[in-house]
Amino acid sequence: MSAIRPYIVTDKAGDTRLVQASNQAQALRHAATNQFTVRAATANEVLELMTRGVQPEVASQEKEQPEC
């Protein structure tokens, strides 16, 4: 089990949060849950969004940044 440590999470607007977590991904996930919701899209929703010009994004499985 990883040790809990404080992480600074800053959004693009410059607002900063101090989050205690086991790793960076957990800290980011905690902060993001207050700003976003996620669910699977239906085929009709994909069609509607793409018709309005929304382009699909591909999420990569990036490695976590090394901790200092």
N, C-alpha and C positions, 0 to 999 in steps of 0.2 A: 504494500500500500504506500502511495506517495505521501509525503509530508504536505500538510496544508501550509500555504504561504500567501502573502498578499501580492496581488497583481494590479497594476494600473491599467484600466481599460478606458481608452479615449476614442470618442466618436469623431466623425469628419467635421462636426461643428466645433470641436475643441472641448466639449464637455467631458470631464474626467470622473471616473468612478474607481473606488478602491474595493476590489473583490478578493475575498479569501477563497482559494481553490487549490486543487491538487496539481493542476497544470494550466497552461495558457488556453487550451481549447475549452476546458471546463469554465474558466473565467469568462471567456468570450461568449460561450453558449448561455451562461447565466445572464449576462448583460443583454444579449440579443433577445431573450425570451420576453423582455419587457417592451420591446419595440416591434417585434415581428411575430407573425403566426405562419405556420407552414402546413400545407395539406396537399394531397395528390390532386392534380388537375384532371378534369374530365376532358374527353376529346372535344366536346363543344366549347369548353372554356379555352382550350389551346387554339382552336380555330378562331374564336372571337378575339382573343388577345393578339394573335398574329395578324389578323385582318386590320387591327388598329395600329400595327407597326411594332408591336412588342416582339423582340427577337429572343429566341431561346438562349439561355446561358448554360455552359457546361461546367459543372462543379468538378474541380480536380481534387485529388486526394493528396494535397500538399503536406509535406512533413512539417511538424511543428518547428517553430523557431527555437534555436538552442537557448537555454536559459543562462543568464549571466550569474 
